[in-house]
Amino acid sequence: MFRVVHRRLQHDVDDRGSALVSAVAVALIAMALASVVVTSTVVQARDSGEDRARTTQLHSAEGVIDATYAELEVGTPCSWPATGAFSNGSAPSRTEATATVRYFDATGAELTCSGGVVSGDPVEAVVTATSTTPGTDVRRTVQSKVELTPSAVPGRGAAIFAANQIMTTNAFTLETSLPDTPVDVWVDTGNVNCNSNVKIDGNLIVVDGTTEISGGCRVTQNLWSKKRLTVHSAQSAGLTTVGQDTMVSADATLAGGSKYGRDLLVAGAVSTWGSGPQVAGTTRTGVGAAGVPQYVKVGLPEVNYRPADWTGFANTGDRAAAYKSWVTSNAVTNNAPTWSEAWKPAGNKCTVAGDSWSLNGPLVSPTVPTVMDTRFCAQTRFEGNLNIKLRADLVIFANDFYATGNFQITSADGAQHKVWIIVPDPDTSPNGVAECNKTVGGNKSGNIKFDSGSLAIAPVTIFAYTPCNLETNNTMTFYGQLYGGNVTLRNSMTMRYVPIGIPGVSLPSTTPTASSGYRVDVVYKREVKAP
């Protein structure tokens, strides 16, 4: 009996142990399944997070590429940002991105870039942007190749070139006689004070000075000023002070209410009052000098007395004797008094007038293009209603030139003719520098002045050149170009630009020789293998 009970008890104990083992086994299986589920969930969450991070990285890398495009339009960045990294979003999707820029010239050679300065002339750039997620090794890289075209203000050669300074006042007007062709006023050094109803129908380029505008002075195209620009008042009748782009490589003070027809780009700060300036385009300030297209001084070209440069002209022999004979023959033709200096073969031909006491009529040019040399005179003076009637092109070289008293240059036959009045640098061996008041061998470089109604009437065009002072005054109208050391233009003068140049002389271009940025044309933008 006891044995039966004992065996049953032993059997019961074994049953209870089996149930416990079974329960533990079930629990272990459940835990394993739960671990698999949790692990799968964690893996999926991590993969989803990495996918989100990779998507965010791609977007931020492309955004950095686009930001670099914008920087290339105003400068030459070596990297973007210049320091640190661009941070996008917040944890856990935050990314950090940077871009590097490699530049190449026209031969395909890579150029060095340091501090935003490229070692040569780039025509292409490759921008590589890499974006990462902090705390992970996940990254994506986007690369873009772009073509670079330098940003520049187009130039055509100056209508008026002032080596040192220019003054425009009292209703001076500069226009163009060529359809759709604006003109350039170039001031190489010194300051500009434009006032009293002056109109420049073109571009004003102040290469190394300040610019002041007041009293109705207007520039219908572009204005570029190296140093401070000051606009004292707004134009009347709602007119713009500058018709197109205004670029200042310094600070600017702009009158409240003054208008600007296109973009305003200022390297420094802008101060104003009232409602401030009205800018039709984009206003950008504080961009630094590198953010503004740059011009550099070129110097007034040196012009010397070299008759041989004037191909096709009567340019050989004694050109001073040719001038004296020309005046005398016209005096005889005009029945000038025999006692007049103009009539006398050995008379003073340095002062010639159209009045009866001198030439008694016009000075008619030869029928072939001719070079005349009046440098035997301390000053060549044309006055007293003198009319030079051109039958062919004419060049007059002088030490100093003064025209007054209704002096005119007209066409004798109604055909187009050109006249050059040149005070040359007296150097017999050119040194590349136009020098004022220099004396060599009895010849001295002096001034040119047109006064009291002097004019050149269409279809005559004129080029006046002197390394010293060039001045117009009192109701003068002409077509052509003016190049001088100091230039003063005033009192109801109207000039219409016609480019004629000087034989043997290379006139400087008015296109900027350095540019702060580029037009960016995208060749491709694509994802590449992360470095």
Disulfide bonds with the S-S distance in Angstrom:
Cys78-Cys113 2.00
Cys194-Cys217 1.84
Cys350-Cys377 2.03
Cys436-Cys468 2.01
